Amino acid sequence: MSSSTWENKVVGDTERFEISQPPELFARVDEEADVLIRDSVITTTLDSALNWARKNSIWPMSFGLACCAIEMMAMMASRYDISRFGAEVMRGSPRQSDLMIIAGRVSNKMAPVIRRLYRQMPEPKWVISMGACATSTGVFSNYALVPVNQVIPVDVYVPGCPPRPEQLIYSIMMLQEKIQAERGTLRKTLNLA
């Protein structure tokens, strides 16, 4: 065998142990001379860190009013798996959620309930209007329905009748971009704004 071939030897009591693999394999990373501090340190602002944490831990409130709610439920199932985006925990209480997804028609009778639930949500809070009915009353042009933006402020609109689960996932990704781009988060968190 040539000297470049490595072989394992049985080590006896009197024999000295020799490495049977190339020495570069056992080299320590922390003893390398060309390691730069910039390769191991991350710098950011507190606003960016808070926004990153918020955008990756969105807790939507399950609030289905009509047929769009079926698509919202499909988004939570294993085929689409919204947990990949950090929005996996659907809450039944407004006090435990920070995203309200209005999925379906908003009637005059339901509008005060939506407003009350929105006010019970802790800050920061966001709203997604899902479907044509929630956004503009859709095909139901009558006195009983109102667009959701006349009741509470809306951050992202999802078009369609009913919109596909992929569209709702895309709207959550748009909301995450909006959350990450927010400025003054630390001041708002410390009540200094």
Sequence and secondary structure as in RCSB ss.txt:
>XXXX:A:sequence
MSSSTWENKVVGDTERFEISQPPELFARVDEEADVLIRDSVITTTLDSALNWARKNSIWPMSFGLACCAIEMMAM
MASRYDISRFGAEVMRGSPRQSDLMIIAGRVSNKMAPVIRRLYRQMPEPKWVISMGACATSTGVFSNYALVPVNQ
VIPVDVYVPGCPPRPEQLIYSIMMLQEKIQAERGTLRKTLNLA
>XXXX:A:secstr
  TTS       SSS     S GGGG  GGG TT  GGGT     HHHHHHHHHHT   EE  B STHHHHHHHH
HSTTT GGGGT    BSSGGG SEEEEES  BTTTHHHHHHHHHHS SS EEEEESHHHHH TT  STTB  GGG
TS  SEEE SSS  HHHHHHHHHHHHHHHHT   HHHHHTT  
